[in-house]
């Protein structure tokens, strides 16, 4: 039903707010829940945003700028009450790997290209929401997404291994980084290793006790105190150092048109991942607020978040399932939770940067090691290995491609595999004869028990997938083969079309070919259960209704069988001519 129209009983529907939908319906009694949830979210977001920025070769304050900008923009333009947006470890390795191919990590050009990428990704995601392209989120199957995350996790682990061991930061692909670590093993700083492992242990332990415990912040504080109390900077432990003061101004990055053209493939890949993750997160936490999910409006919000992040000189942002879960689980009632968290981060940026100067880089590596382990989908791995070995192969191929190839190429291969897998499933569909379930009006594939019923001289055929150009040829061949196998006794064919949701040009030609094949054999053809309006209009558009006649399309197989029986009776016992009498 269209927004703003009346419902079925005549009551007007409330038109959703244009802005600040995540605050709609808020009342004073929600304040305490939002405050507590906001404090918890800030405690988790501060170390996570620092670590994610470090993962992308940005300074920590850039992660804070991305979080503040993203929260404000989504609160204004998004719809979800719980969705948390900011720097995200899923897309950061992708954008960092792509940017490293065209700019030196950490250079002004690298930072400018990241901001440009944020603007491009934001524009694509926002346009996807305005054009209602929420279906794009279904491009990645669950196994392919699990393989993608596994590959990203390996990238995170390998990129942070030098920081954990206190070694010089590496560069290049996964194998080059591992080779560099192996060459430098004799220089391992065991203080850094102890700090990183300790942080990982604290965060893991807190997570197992309760996700509400800000384990990352606790671990970061303990590691920073250890550095200060034990003077570990003098023992070779690398720390963040002094951070720039103040906030960035809003403005466009200094880039060229060629820079924009170079980033188009990377922007499309990152945008698709953002839409997939946003849709999954929105749907997962929609029921918590009692309102239906609005994926397209959340695309608008997340797109606006990346746009504002880019104008602030940061990088693309994404929705975060773990942080969104925290908002929900700690009693957050609206986007005010995220705004409170962003306000706390803003205060830290303005007045508390000195607190971050002694944060050890190994501690951030320990947090990212935890993030990498958390995004691995172990249940999906074991479930597909046991239940769908072919799809487990998709997991492995996707993960290997993302690890072994340039990361954006690996992501593209994963998306391609997901689409090919879906198309392959459609091409394997088969035409099958239906039988009537005894004592009912239901027509169903043969099940053996109880044995189905057939009507003499009638063949009822269904196709086990939506009919389109990818399977039209097979549909026509199988259908004609079934008809030819029954010639001599066959008089009527009924096509049970409940699976046909639309008909394209190729499929229409295949269907016309089957109808003509029946006519040439003296067999009538009828269609039953063509339920979608799109498919019905397609039959008219391609001339199939005119070809069959309006009386050859039925709402059920039983209706078609009844019409066949009536026509047979009429043919056998024609009405005698009316008698006349002279008065």
Buried (B, 14 or more C-beta within 10 A) or exposed (E): EEEEEEEEEEEEEEEEEEEBBBBBEBEEEBBEBBBBBBBBBBBBBBBBBBBBBBBBBBBBBBBBBBBBBBBBBBBBBBBBBBBBBBBBBBBBBBBBBBBBEEBEBEEEBBBBBBBBBBBBBBBBBBBBBEEEBBEBBEBBBBBBBBBBBBBBBBBBBBBBBBBBBBBEBBBEBBEEBBEBBEEBEEEBBEBBBBBBBBBBBBBBEBBEEEBBBBBBBBBBBBBBEBBEEEEBBEEEBBBBEEBEEEBBEEEEBEBEEEBBEBBEEBBBBBBBBBBBBBBBBBBBBBEBBEBEBBBBBBBBBBBBBBBBBBBBBBBBBBBBBBBBBBBBBBBBBBBBBBBBBBBBBBEBBEEEBEEBBBBBBBBBBBBBBBBBBBBBBEEBBEBBBEEEEEBBBBBBBBBBBBBEBBBBBBBBBBBBBBBEBBEEEBEEBEBBBBBBBEEEEBBBEEEEEEEBEBBEEBBBBBBBBBBBBBBBBBBBBBBBEBBEEBEEEBBBBBBBBBBBBBBBEBBBBBBBBBBEBBEEBEBBBBBBBBEBEEBBEBBEEBEBBEBBEEEBBBEBBBBBBEBBEEBBEEEEEEEEEEEEEEE
